[in-house]
């Protein structure tokens, strides 16, 4: 999901450059809180999950963290 948001933000930014209307870049800045909230949720669950759900949670969190670091 995080990757899709980053792709959408990049496409909107490129569209602003192609059409010559820099106001579209404001939409990218408006999408930033959505991406930030996803990062915060993943970080919280990575560090603060209860021991009962510790086993299933790290693999998805690790994948998301790797995707974020890859950008």
PDB file of N, CA, C, O and CB in Angstrom:
ATOM      1  N   UNK A   1       0.826  -1.194   0.000  1.00  0.00           N
ATOM      2  CA  UNK A   1       0.000   0.000   0.000  1.00  0.00           C
ATOM      3  C   UNK A   1       0.865   1.251   0.000  1.00  0.00           C
ATOM      4  O   UNK A   1       0.561   2.219  -0.698  1.00  0.00           O
ATOM      5  CB  UNK A   1      -0.937   0.002   1.204  1.00  0.00           C
ATOM      6  N   UNK A   2       1.934   1.236   0.774  1.00  0.00           N
ATOM      7  CA  UNK A   2       2.824   2.387   0.826  1.00  0.00           C
ATOM      8  C   UNK A   2       3.459   2.675  -0.510  1.00  0.00           C
ATOM      9  O   UNK A   2       3.618   3.834  -0.892  1.00  0.00           O
ATOM     10  CB  UNK A   2       3.890   2.174   1.854  1.00  0.00           C
ATOM     11  N   UNK A   3       3.829   1.612  -1.234  1.00  0.00           N
ATOM     12  CA  UNK A   3       4.427   1.801  -2.543  1.00  0.00           C
ATOM     13  C   UNK A   3       3.444   2.454  -3.503  1.00  0.00           C
ATOM     14  O   UNK A   3       3.831   3.299  -4.311  1.00  0.00           O
ATOM     15  CB  UNK A   3       4.905   0.470  -3.103  1.00  0.00           C
ATOM     16  N   UNK A   4       2.181   2.069  -3.418  1.00  0.00           N
ATOM     17  CA  UNK A   4       1.172   2.644  -4.308  1.00  0.00           C
ATOM     18  C   UNK A   4       1.020   4.143  -4.047  1.00  0.00           C
ATOM     19  O   UNK A   4       0.839   4.929  -4.977  1.00  0.00           O
ATOM     20  CB  UNK A   4      -0.182   1.929  -4.125  1.00  0.00           C
ATOM     21  N   UNK A   5       1.096   4.526  -2.774  1.00  0.00           N
ATOM     22  CA  UNK A   5       0.997   5.955  -2.462  1.00  0.00           C
ATOM     23  C   UNK A   5       2.182   6.720  -3.018  1.00  0.00           C
ATOM     24  O   UNK A   5       2.026   7.817  -3.555  1.00  0.00           O
ATOM     25  CB  UNK A   5       0.901   6.169  -0.953  1.00  0.00           C
ATOM     26  N   UNK A   6       3.367   6.143  -2.889  1.00  0.00           N
ATOM     27  CA  UNK A   6       4.556   6.816  -3.411  1.00  0.00           C
ATOM     28  C   UNK A   6       4.509   6.923  -4.930  1.00  0.00           C
ATOM     29  O   UNK A   6       4.913   7.938  -5.498  1.00  0.00           O
ATOM     30  CB  UNK A   6       5.819   6.073  -2.979  1.00  0.00           C
ATOM     31  N   UNK A   7       4.021   5.884  -5.580  1.00  0.00           N
ATOM     32  CA  UNK A   7       3.893   5.929  -7.041  1.00  0.00           C
ATOM     33  C   UNK A   7       2.890   7.005  -7.432  1.00  0.00           C
ATOM     34  O   UNK A   7       3.140   7.783  -8.352  1.00  0.00           O
ATOM     35  CB  UNK A   7       3.457   4.549  -7.606  1.00  0.00           C
ATOM     36  N   UNK A   8       1.762   7.052  -6.740  1.00  0.00           N
ATOM     37  CA  UNK A   8       0.748   8.065  -7.042  1.00  0.00           C
ATOM     38  C   UNK A   8       1.305   9.468  -6.827  1.00  0.00           C
ATOM     39  O   UNK A   8       1.049  10.369  -7.626  1.00  0.00           O
ATOM     40  CB  UNK A   8      -0.502   7.853  -6.171  1.00  0.00           C
ATOM     41  N   UNK A   9       2.057   9.652  -5.763  1.00  0.00           N
ATOM     42  CA  UNK A   9       2.639  10.970  -5.500  1.00  0.00           C
ATOM     43  C   UNK A   9       3.633  11.348  -6.600  1.00  0.00           C
ATOM     44  O   UNK A   9       3.669  12.497  -7.039  1.00  0.00           O
ATOM     45  CB  UNK A   9       3.335  10.990  -4.122  1.00  0.00           C
ATOM     46  N   UNK A  10       4.430  10.391  -7.036  1.00  0.00           N
ATOM     47  CA  UNK A  10       5.377  10.651  -8.115  1.00  0.00           C
ATOM     48  C   UNK A  10       4.697  10.971  -9.429  1.00  0.00           C
ATOM     49  O   UNK A  10       5.133  11.854 -10.167  1.00  0.00           O
ATOM     50  CB  UNK A  10       6.282   9.474  -8.298  1.00  0.00           C
ATOM     51  N   UNK A  11       3.621  10.246  -9.719  1.00  0.00           N
ATOM     52  CA  UNK A  11       2.888  10.497 -10.962  1.00  0.00           C
ATOM     53  C   UNK A  11       2.237  11.883 -10.966  1.00  0.00           C
ATOM     54  O   UNK A  11       2.244  12.571 -11.987  1.00  0.00           O
ATOM     55  CB  UNK A  11       1.819   9.421 -11.169  1.00  0.00           C
ATOM     56  N   UNK A  12       1.688  12.283  -9.846  1.00  0.00           N
ATOM     57  CA  UNK A  12       1.081  13.616  -9.762  1.00  0.00           C
ATOM     58  C   UNK A  12       2.154  14.692  -9.933  1.00  0.00           C
ATOM     59  O   UNK A  12       1.931  15.702 -10.601  1.00  0.00           O
ATOM     60  CB  UNK A  12       0.342  13.798  -8.409  1.00  0.00           C
ATOM     61  N   UNK A  13       3.310  14.467  -9.327  1.00  0.00           N
ATOM     62  CA  UNK A  13       4.411  15.437  -9.435  1.00  0.00           C
ATOM     63  C   UNK A  13       4.862  15.559 -10.899  1.00  0.00           C
ATOM     64  O   UNK A  13       5.092  16.659 -11.400  1.00  0.00           O
ATOM     65  CB  UNK A  13       5.612  15.010  -8.528  1.00  0.00           C
ATOM     66  N   UNK A  14       4.983  14.415 -11.565  1.00  0.00           N
ATOM     67  CA  UNK A  14       5.375  14.423 -12.980  1.00  0.00           C
ATOM     68  C   UNK A  14       4.306  15.077 -13.840  1.00  0.00           C
ATOM     69  O   UNK A  14       4.623  15.799 -14.784  1.00  0.00           O
ATOM     70  CB  UNK A  14       5.640  12.996 -13.474  1.00  0.00           C
ATOM     71  N   UNK A  15       3.050  14.830 -13.522  1.00  0.00           N
ATOM     72  CA  UNK A  15       1.959  15.448 -14.278  1.00  0.00           C
ATOM     73  C   UNK A  15       2.028  16.969 -14.177  1.00  0.00           C
ATOM     74  O   UNK A  15       1.780  17.676 -15.153  1.00  0.00           O
ATOM     75  CB  UNK A  15       0.594  14.943 -13.769  1.00  0.00           C
ATOM     76  N   UNK A  16       2.364  17.462 -12.998  1.00  0.00           N
ATOM     77  CA  UNK A  16       2.504  18.911 -12.812  1.00  0.00           C
ATOM     78  C   UNK A  16       3.593  19.459 -13.718  1.00  0.00           C
ATOM     79  O   UNK A  16       3.443  20.537 -14.293  1.00  0.00           O
ATOM     80  CB  UNK A  16       2.817  19.247 -11.342  1.00  0.00           C
ATOM     81  N   UNK A  17       4.686  18.726 -13.846  1.00  0.00           N
ATOM     82  CA  UNK A  17       5.771  19.172 -14.722  1.00  0.00           C
ATOM     83  C   UNK A  17       5.365  19.112 -16.194  1.00  0.00           C
ATOM     84  O   UNK A  17       5.678  20.021 -16.963  1.00  0.00           O
ATOM     85  CB  UNK A  17       7.019  18.320 -14.492  1.00  0.00           C
ATOM     86  N   UNK A  18       4.676  18.053 -16.581  1.00  0.00           N
ATOM     87  CA  UNK A  18       4.299  17.865 -17.991  1.00  0.00           C
ATOM     88  C   UNK A  18       3.253  18.892 -18.434  1.00  0.00           C
ATOM     89  O   UNK A  18       3.360  19.466 -19.518  1.00  0.00           O
ATOM     90  CB  UNK A  18       3.759  16.440 -18.214  1.00  0.00           C
ATOM     91  N   UNK A  19       2.254  19.116 -17.600  1.00  0.00           N
ATOM     92  CA  UNK A  19       1.195  20.039 -18.000  1.00  0.00           C
ATOM     93  C   UNK A  19       1.564  21.496 -17.733  1.00  0.00           C
ATOM     94  O   UNK A  19       0.864  22.408 -18.174  1.00  0.00           O
ATOM     95  CB  UNK A  19      -0.089  19.697 -17.274  1.00  0.00           C
ATOM     96  N   UNK A  20       2.652  21.712 -17.017  1.00  0.00           N
ATOM     97  CA  UNK A  20       3.111  23.079 -16.757  1.00  0.00           C
ATOM     98  C   UNK A  20       2.306  23.812 -15.698  1.00  0.00           C
ATOM     99  O   UNK A  20       2.358  25.039 -15.612  1.00  0.00           O
ATOM    100  CB  UNK A  20       3.074  23.864 -18.019  1.00  0.00           C
ATOM    101  N   UNK A  21       1.567  23.070 -14.896  1.00  0.00           N
ATOM    102  CA  UNK A  21       0.764  23.670 -13.840  1.00  0.00           C
ATOM    103  C   UNK A  21       1.307  23.222 -12.485  1.00  0.00           C
ATOM    104  O   UNK A  21       0.981  22.126 -12.027  1.00  0.00           O
ATOM    105  CB  UNK A  21      -0.735  23.286 -13.993  1.00  0.00           C
ATOM    106  N   UNK A  22       2.132  24.049 -11.832  1.00  0.00           N
ATOM    107  CA  UNK A  22       2.749  23.637 -10.576  1.00  0.00           C
ATOM    108  C   UNK A  22       1.769  23.464  -9.417  1.00  0.00           C
ATOM    109  O   UNK A  22       2.138  22.944  -8.364  1.00  0.00           O
ATOM    110  CB  UNK A  22       3.782  24.631 -10.191  1.00  0.00           C
ATOM    111  N   UNK A  23       0.531  23.895  -9.604  1.00  0.00           N
ATOM    112  CA  UNK A  23      -0.451  23.731  -8.527  1.00  0.00           C
ATOM    113  C   UNK A  23      -0.737  22.251  -8.238  1.00  0.00           C
ATOM    114  O   UNK A  23      -1.161  21.906  -7.135  1.00  0.00           O
ATOM    115  CB  UNK A  23      -1.757  24.452  -8.890  1.00  0.00           C
ATOM    116  N   UNK A  24      -0.507  21.387  -9.215  1.00  0.00           N
ATOM    117  CA  UNK A  24      -0.711  19.953  -8.998  1.00  0.00           C
ATOM    118  C   UNK A  24       0.267  19.413  -7.959  1.00  0.00           C
ATOM    119  O   UNK A  24      -0.027  18.420  -7.292  1.00  0.00           O
ATOM    120  CB  UNK A  24      -0.554  19.184 -10.318  1.00  0.00           C
ATOM    121  N   UNK A  25       1.414  20.048  -7.814  1.00  0.00           N
ATOM    122  CA  UNK A  25       2.389  19.581  -6.826  1.00  0.00           C
ATOM    123  C   UNK A  25       1.845  19.722  -5.409  1.00  0.00           C
ATOM    124  O   UNK A  25       2.278  19.015  -4.499  1.00  0.00           O
ATOM    125  CB  UNK A  25       3.703  20.359  -6.962  1.00  0.00           C
ATOM    126  N   UNK A  26       0.904  20.626  -5.227  1.00  0.00           N
ATOM    127  CA  UNK A  26       0.255  20.771  -3.921  1.00  0.00           C
ATOM    128  C   UNK A  26      -0.486  19.509  -3.517  1.00  0.00           C
ATOM    129  O   UNK A  26      -0.581  19.192  -2.332  1.00  0.00           O
ATOM    130  CB  UNK A  26      -0.707  21.948  -3.938  1.00  0.00           C
ATOM    131  N   UNK A  27      -1.014  18.787  -4.502  1.00  0.00           N
ATOM    132  CA  UNK A  27      -1.695  17.525  -4.199  1.00  0.00           C
ATOM    133  C   UNK A  27      -0.713  16.511  -3.619  1.00  0.00           C
ATOM    134  O   UNK A  27      -1.044  15.755  -2.706  1.00  0.00           O
ATOM    135  CB  UNK A  27      -2.367  16.952  -5.465  1.00  0.00           C
ATOM    136  N   UNK A  28       0.503  16.510  -4.168  1.00  0.00           N
ATOM    137  CA  UNK A  28       1.529  15.604  -3.637  1.00  0.00           C
ATOM    138  C   UNK A  28       1.817  15.937  -2.179  1.00  0.00           C
ATOM    139  O   UNK A  28       1.908  15.041  -1.340  1.00  0.00           O
ATOM    140  CB  UNK A  28       2.829  15.692  -4.475  1.00  0.00           C
ATOM    141  N   UNK A  29       1.958  17.216  -1.880  1.00  0.00           N
ATOM    142  CA  UNK A  29       2.199  17.605  -0.483  1.00  0.00           C
ATOM    143  C   UNK A  29       0.997  17.252   0.390  1.00  0.00           C
ATOM    144  O   UNK A  29       1.162  16.938   1.569  1.00  0.00           O
ATOM    145  CB  UNK A  29       2.500  19.118  -0.385  1.00  0.00           C
ATOM    146  N   UNK A  30      -0.202  17.299  -0.173  1.00  0.00           N
ATOM    147  CA  UNK A  30      -1.394  16.916   0.579  1.00  0.00           C
ATOM    148  C   UNK A  30      -1.459  15.426   0.866  1.00  0.00           C
ATOM    149  O   UNK A  30      -2.078  15.003   1.842  1.00  0.00           O
ATOM    150  CB  UNK A  30      -2.625  17.334  -0.170  1.00  0.00           C
ATOM    151  N   UNK A  31      -0.819  14.628   0.013  1.00  0.00           N
ATOM    152  CA  UNK A  31      -0.809  13.174   0.196  1.00  0.00           C
ATOM    153  C   UNK A  31       0.257  12.728   1.204  1.00  0.00           C
ATOM    154  O   UNK A  31       0.219  11.594   1.682  1.00  0.00           O
ATOM    155  CB  UNK A  31      -0.573  12.482  -1.145  1.00  0.00           C
ATOM    156  N   UNK A  32       1.186  13.594   1.521  1.00  0.00           N
ATOM    157  CA  UNK A  32       2.288  13.244   2.412  1.00  0.00           C
ATOM    158  C   UNK A  32       1.826  12.776   3.795  1.00  0.00           C
ATOM    159  O   UNK A  32       2.394  11.815   4.315  1.00  0.00           O
ATOM    160  CB  UNK A  32       3.203  14.429   2.565  1.00  0.00           C
ATOM    161  N   UNK A  33       0.820  13.409   4.417  1.00  0.00           N
ATOM    162  CA  UNK A  33       0.374  12.906   5.732  1.00  0.00           C
ATOM    163  C   UNK A  33      -0.138  11.464   5.679  1.00  0.00           C
ATOM    164  O   UNK A  33       0.009  10.723   6.651  1.00  0.00           O
ATOM    165  CB  UNK A  33      -0.723  13.805   6.283  1.00  0.00           C
ATOM    166  N   UNK A  34      -0.737  11.060   4.554  1.00  0.00           N
ATOM    167  CA  UNK A  34      -1.204   9.675   4.444  1.00  0.00           C
ATOM    168  C   UNK A  34      -0.024   8.710   4.471  1.00  0.00           C
ATOM    169  O   UNK A  34      -0.075   7.672   5.131  1.00  0.00           O
ATOM    170  CB  UNK A  34      -2.023   9.479   3.150  1.00  0.00           C
ATOM    171  N   UNK A  35       1.026   9.057   3.758  1.00  0.00           N
ATOM    172  CA  UNK A  35       2.213   8.207   3.744  1.00  0.00           C
ATOM    173  C   UNK A  35       2.880   8.199   5.118  1.00  0.00           C
ATOM    174  O   UNK A  35       3.318   7.153   5.597  1.00  0.00           O
ATOM    175  CB  UNK A  35       3.208   8.684   2.668  1.00  0.00           C
ATOM    176  N   UNK A  36       2.953   9.358   5.739  1.00  0.00           N
ATOM    177  CA  UNK A  36       3.578   9.464   7.056  1.00  0.00           C
ATOM    178  C   UNK A  36       2.818   8.654   8.100  1.00  0.00           C
ATOM    179  O   UNK A  36       3.430   8.002   8.946  1.00  0.00           O
ATOM    180  CB  UNK A  36       3.659  10.925   7.488  1.00  0.00           C
ATOM    181  N   UNK A  37       1.493   8.690   8.048  1.00  0.00           N
ATOM    182  CA  UNK A  37       0.713   7.922   9.028  1.00  0.00           C
ATOM    183  C   UNK A  37       0.930   6.429   8.850  1.00  0.00           C
ATOM    184  O   UNK A  37       0.928   5.683   9.830  1.00  0.00           O
ATOM    185  CB  UNK A  37      -0.781   8.250   8.904  1.00  0.00           C
ATOM    186  N   UNK A  38       1.118   5.981   7.610  1.00  0.00           N
ATOM    187  CA  UNK A  38       1.412   4.563   7.378  1.00  0.00           C
ATOM    188  C   UNK A  38       2.754   4.169   7.959  1.00  0.00           C
ATOM    189  O   UNK A  38       2.887   3.095   8.545  1.00  0.00           O
ATOM    190  CB  UNK A  38       1.386   4.252   5.892  1.00  0.00           C
ATOM    191  N   UNK A  39       3.754   5.033   7.802  1.00  0.00           N
ATOM    192  CA  UNK A  39       5.070   4.765   8.376  1.00  0.00           C
ATOM    193  C   UNK A  39       4.984   4.696   9.896  1.00  0.00           C
ATOM    194  O   UNK A  39       5.581   3.818  10.519  1.00  0.00           O
ATOM    195  CB  UNK A  39       6.079   5.845   7.946  1.00  0.00           C
ATOM    196  N   UNK A  40       4.237   5.627  10.491  1.00  0.00           N
ATOM    197  CA  UNK A  40       4.086   5.638  11.952  1.00  0.00           C
ATOM    198  C   UNK A  40       3.394   4.365  12.441  1.00  0.00           C
ATOM    199  O   UNK A  40       3.801   3.791  13.451  1.00  0.00           O
ATOM    200  CB  UNK A  40       3.289   6.877  12.401  1.00  0.00           C
ATOM    201  N   UNK A  41       2.359   3.923  11.739  1.00  0.00           N
ATOM    202  CA  UNK A  41       1.641   2.710  12.152  1.00  0.00           C
ATOM    203  C   UNK A  41       2.544   1.488  12.073  1.00  0.00           C
ATOM    204  O   UNK A  41       2.542   0.653  12.978  1.00  0.00           O
ATOM    205  CB  UNK A  41       0.396   2.498  11.280  1.00  0.00           C
ATOM    206  N   UNK A  42       3.314   1.380  10.997  1.00  0.00           N
ATOM    207  CA  UNK A  42       4.227   0.233  10.864  1.00  0.00           C
ATOM    208  C   UNK A  42       5.296   0.255  11.948  1.00  0.00           C
ATOM    209  O   UNK A  42       5.625  -0.779  12.530  1.00  0.00           O
ATOM    210  CB  UNK A  42       4.890   0.230   9.475  1.00  0.00           C
ATOM    211  N   UNK A  43       5.830   1.433  12.212  1.00  0.00           N
ATOM    212  CA  UNK A  43       6.863   1.549  13.246  1.00  0.00           C
ATOM    213  C   UNK A  43       6.297   1.176  14.609  1.00  0.00           C
ATOM    214  O   UNK A  43       6.945   0.459  15.372  1.00  0.00           O
ATOM    215  CB  UNK A  43       7.438   2.977  13.284  1.00  0.00           C
ATOM    216  N   UNK A  44       5.091   1.655  14.924  1.00  0.00           N
ATOM    217  CA  UNK A  44       4.470   1.342  16.203  1.00  0.00           C
ATOM    218  C   UNK A  44       4.285  -0.166  16.351  1.00  0.00           C
ATOM    219  O   UNK A  44       4.648  -0.748  17.373  1.00  0.00           O
ATOM    220  CB  UNK A  44       3.122   2.064  16.337  1.00  0.00           C
ATOM    221  N   UNK A  45       3.715  -0.794  15.319  1.00  0.00           N
ATOM    222  CA  UNK A  45       3.461  -2.228  15.408  1.00  0.00           C
ATOM    223  C   UNK A  45       4.754  -3.035  15.426  1.00  0.00           C
ATOM    224  O   UNK A  45       4.807  -4.100  16.041  1.00  0.00           O
ATOM    225  CB  UNK A  45       2.592  -2.676  14.250  1.00  0.00           C
ATOM    226  N   UNK A  46       5.778  -2.550  14.772  1.00  0.00           N
ATOM    227  CA  UNK A  46       7.058  -3.250  14.755  1.00  0.00           C
ATOM    228  C   UNK A  46       7.666  -3.297  16.155  1.00  0.00           C
ATOM    229  O   UNK A  46       8.220  -4.323  16.551  1.00  0.00           O
ATOM    230  CB  UNK A  46       8.027  -2.572  13.777  1.00  0.00           C
ATOM    231  N   UNK A  47       7.570  -2.211  16.901  1.00  0.00           N
ATOM    232  CA  UNK A  47       8.217  -2.134  18.208  1.00  0.00           C
ATOM    233  C   UNK A  47       7.306  -2.441  19.396  1.00  0.00           C
ATOM    234  O   UNK A  47       7.804  -2.831  20.452  1.00  0.00           O
ATOM    235  CB  UNK A  47       8.791  -0.784  18.383  1.00  0.00           C
ATOM    236  N   UNK A  48       5.987  -2.277  19.257  1.00  0.00           N
ATOM    237  CA  UNK A  48       5.108  -2.352  20.430  1.00  0.00           C
ATOM    238  C   UNK A  48       4.044  -3.435  20.374  1.00  0.00           C
ATOM    239  O   UNK A  48       3.119  -3.407  21.186  1.00  0.00           O
ATOM    240  CB  UNK A  48       4.441  -1.053  20.618  1.00  0.00           C
ATOM    241  N   UNK A  49       4.132  -4.383  19.459  1.00  0.00           N
ATOM    242  CA  UNK A  49       3.159  -5.476  19.457  1.00  0.00           C
ATOM    243  C   UNK A  49       3.324  -6.327  20.702  1.00  0.00           C
ATOM    244  O   UNK A  49       4.427  -6.474  21.230  1.00  0.00           O
ATOM    245  CB  UNK A  49       3.313  -6.343  18.195  1.00  0.00           C
ATOM    246  N   UNK A  50       2.214  -6.886  21.166  1.00  0.00           N
ATOM    247  CA  UNK A  50       2.293  -7.783  22.318  1.00  0.00           C
ATOM    248  C   UNK A  50       2.991  -9.075  21.886  1.00  0.00           C
ATOM    249  O   UNK A  50       3.007  -9.400  20.699  1.00  0.00           O
ATOM    250  CB  UNK A  50       0.867  -8.083  22.899  1.00  0.00           C
ATOM    251  N   UNK A  51       3.566  -9.810  22.837  1.00  0.00           N
ATOM    252  CA  UNK A  51       4.295 -11.038  22.482  1.00  0.00           C
ATOM    253  C   UNK A  51       3.429 -12.085  21.770  1.00  0.00           C
ATOM    254  O   UNK A  51       3.953 -12.892  21.003  1.00  0.00           O
ATOM    255  CB  UNK A  51       4.884 -11.651  23.729  1.00  0.00           C
ATOM    256  N   UNK A  52       2.116 -12.083  22.013  1.00  0.00           N
ATOM    257  CA  UNK A  52       1.242 -13.058  21.383  1.00  0.00           C
ATOM    258  C   UNK A  52       1.181 -12.895  19.864  1.00  0.00           C
ATOM    259  O   UNK A  52       1.016 -13.878  19.142  1.00  0.00           O
ATOM    260  CB  UNK A  52      -0.144 -12.949  21.964  1.00  0.00           C
ATOM    261  N   UNK A  53       1.310 -11.677  19.384  1.00  0.00           N
ATOM    262  CA  UNK A  53       1.232 -11.438  17.934  1.00  0.00           C
ATOM    263  C   UNK A  53       2.595 -11.075  17.350  1.00  0.00           C
ATOM    264  O   UNK A  53       2.687 -10.584  16.225  1.00  0.00           O
ATOM    265  CB  UNK A  53       0.225 -10.319  17.634  1.00  0.00           C
ATOM    266  N   UNK A  54       3.630 -11.317  18.110  1.00  0.00           N
ATOM    267  CA  UNK A  54       4.971 -10.949  17.654  1.00  0.00           C
ATOM    268  C   UNK A  54       5.410 -11.774  16.447  1.00  0.00           C
ATOM    269  O   UNK A  54       6.050 -11.248  15.537  1.00  0.00           O
ATOM    270  CB  UNK A  54       5.973 -11.120  18.786  1.00  0.00           C
ATOM    271  N   UNK A  55       5.073 -13.053  16.436  1.00  0.00           N
ATOM    272  CA  UNK A  55       5.533 -13.918  15.355  1.00  0.00           C
ATOM    273  C   UNK A  55       4.934 -13.529  14.006  1.00  0.00           C
ATOM    274  O   UNK A  55       5.690 -13.396  13.043  1.00  0.00           O
ATOM    275  CB  UNK A  55       5.193 -15.359  15.668  1.00  0.00           C
ATOM    276  N   UNK A  56       3.610 -13.337  13.879  1.00  0.00           N
ATOM    277  CA  UNK A  56       3.097 -12.999  12.550  1.00  0.00           C
ATOM    278  C   UNK A  56       3.404 -11.568  12.103  1.00  0.00           C
ATOM    279  O   UNK A  56       3.393 -11.296  10.902  1.00  0.00           O
ATOM    280  CB  UNK A  56       1.621 -13.209  12.525  1.00  0.00           C
ATOM    281  N   UNK A  57       3.674 -10.657  13.023  1.00  0.00           N
ATOM    282  CA  UNK A  57       3.805  -9.255  12.657  1.00  0.00           C
ATOM    283  C   UNK A  57       5.138  -8.849  12.040  1.00  0.00           C
ATOM    284  O   UNK A  57       5.131  -8.084  11.075  1.00  0.00           O
ATOM    285  CB  UNK A  57       3.576  -8.440  13.841  1.00  0.00           C
ATOM    286  N   UNK A  58       6.282  -9.316  12.542  1.00  0.00           N
ATOM    287  CA  UNK A  58       7.534  -8.814  11.967  1.00  0.00           C
ATOM    288  C   UNK A  58       7.727  -9.052  10.478  1.00  0.00           C
ATOM    289  O   UNK A  58       8.248  -8.160   9.809  1.00  0.00           O
ATOM    290  CB  UNK A  58       8.655  -9.423  12.676  1.00  0.00           C
ATOM    291  N   UNK A  59       7.340 -10.200   9.907  1.00  0.00           N
ATOM    292  CA  UNK A  59       7.579 -10.328   8.460  1.00  0.00           C
ATOM    293  C   UNK A  59       6.924  -9.237   7.616  1.00  0.00           C
ATOM    294  O   UNK A  59       7.611  -8.655   6.776  1.00  0.00           O
ATOM    295  CB  UNK A  59       7.084 -11.661   7.991  1.00  0.00           C
ATOM    296  N   UNK A  60       5.625  -8.923   7.789  1.00  0.00           N
ATOM    297  CA  UNK A  60       5.073  -7.821   7.000  1.00  0.00           C
ATOM    298  C   UNK A  60       5.727  -6.478   7.328  1.00  0.00           C
ATOM    299  O   UNK A  60       5.949  -5.654   6.441  1.00  0.00           O
ATOM    300  CB  UNK A  60       3.578  -7.726   7.227  1.00  0.00           C
ATOM    301  N   UNK A  61       6.030  -6.269   8.604  1.00  0.00           N
ATOM    302  CA  UNK A  61       6.681  -5.014   8.984  1.00  0.00           C
ATOM    303  C   UNK A  61       8.062  -4.900   8.363  1.00  0.00           C
ATOM    304  O   UNK A  61       8.470  -3.826   7.921  1.00  0.00           O
ATOM    305  CB  UNK A  61       6.784  -4.905  10.504  1.00  0.00           C
ATOM    306  N   UNK A  62       8.775  -6.016   8.333  1.00  0.00           N
ATOM    307  CA  UNK A  62      10.107  -6.004   7.720  1.00  0.00           C
ATOM    308  C   UNK A  62      10.030  -5.707   6.224  1.00  0.00           C
ATOM    309  O   UNK A  62      10.862  -4.980   5.682  1.00  0.00           O
ATOM    310  CB  UNK A  62      10.810  -7.347   7.949  1.00  0.00           C
ATOM    311  N   UNK A  63       9.026  -6.274   5.568  1.00  0.00           N
ATOM    312  CA  UNK A  63       8.865  -6.033   4.133  1.00  0.00           C
ATOM    313  C   UNK A  63       8.554  -4.567   3.888  1.00  0.00           C
ATOM    314  O   UNK A  63       9.127  -3.953   2.987  1.00  0.00           O
ATOM    315  CB  UNK A  63       7.749  -6.926   3.545  1.00  0.00           C
ATOM    316  N   UNK A  64       7.659  -4.003   4.674  1.00  0.00           N
ATOM    317  CA  UNK A  64       7.301  -2.594   4.512  1.00  0.00           C
ATOM    318  C   UNK A  64       8.510  -1.712   4.813  1.00  0.00           C
ATOM    319  O   UNK A  64       8.770  -0.750   4.090  1.00  0.00           O
ATOM    320  CB  UNK A  64       6.115  -2.219   5.435  1.00  0.00           C
ATOM    321  N   UNK A  65       9.247  -2.032   5.868  1.00  0.00           N
ATOM    322  CA  UNK A  65      10.428  -1.264   6.219  1.00  0.00           C
ATOM    323  C   UNK A  65      11.473  -1.327   5.108  1.00  0.00           C
ATOM    324  O   UNK A  65      12.107  -0.321   4.788  1.00  0.00           O
ATOM    325  CB  UNK A  65      11.018  -1.773   7.529  1.00  0.00           C
ATOM    326  N   UNK A  66      11.648  -2.510   4.524  1.00  0.00           N
ATOM    327  CA  UNK A  66      12.600  -2.649   3.412  1.00  0.00           C
ATOM    328  C   UNK A  66      12.158  -1.818   2.213  1.00  0.00           C
ATOM    329  O   UNK A  66      12.984  -1.195   1.546  1.00  0.00           O
ATOM    330  CB  UNK A  66      12.743  -4.128   3.005  1.00  0.00           C
ATOM    331  N   UNK A  67      10.853  -1.809   1.940  1.00  0.00           N
ATOM    332  CA  UNK A  67      10.340  -0.994   0.832  1.00  0.00           C
ATOM    333  C   UNK A  67      10.565   0.478   1.090  1.00  0.00           C
ATOM    334  O   UNK A  67      10.921   1.216   0.171  1.00  0.00           O
ATOM    335  CB  UNK A  67       8.855  -1.259   0.609  1.00  0.00           C
ATOM    336  N   UNK A  68      10.367   0.920   2.310  1.00  0.00           N
ATOM    337  CA  UNK A  68      10.562   2.335   2.633  1.00  0.00           C
ATOM    338  C   UNK A  68      12.030   2.733   2.524  1.00  0.00           C
ATOM    339  O   UNK A  68      12.354   3.831   2.069  1.00  0.00           O
ATOM    340  CB  UNK A  68      10.043   2.636   4.041  1.00  0.00           C
ATOM    341  N   UNK A  69      12.915   1.831   2.945  1.00  0.00           N
ATOM    342  CA  UNK A  69      14.344   2.119   2.861  1.00  0.00           C
ATOM    343  C   UNK A  69      14.847   2.072   1.421  1.00  0.00           C
ATOM    344  O   UNK A  69      15.846   2.705   1.078  1.00  0.00           O
ATOM    345  CB  UNK A  69      15.129   1.135   3.715  1.00  0.00           C
ATOM    346  N   UNK A  70      14.145   1.316   0.589  1.00  0.00           N
ATOM    347  CA  UNK A  70      14.544   1.176  -0.803  1.00  0.00           C
ATOM    348  C   UNK A  70      14.284   2.457  -1.594  1.00  0.00           C
ATOM    349  O   UNK A  70      14.958   2.735  -2.586  1.00  0.00           O
ATOM    350  CB  UNK A  70      13.807   0.010  -1.443  1.00  0.00           C
ATOM    351  N   UNK A  71      13.309   3.224  -1.146  1.00  0.00           N
ATOM    352  CA  UNK A  71      12.959   4.469  -1.834  1.00  0.00           C
ATOM    353  C   UNK A  71      14.037   5.447  -1.543  1.00  0.00           C
ATOM    354  O   UNK A  71      13.980   6.584  -2.010  1.00  0.00           O
ATOM    355  CB  UNK A  71      11.575   5.020  -1.401  1.00  0.00           C
TER     356      UNK A  71
END
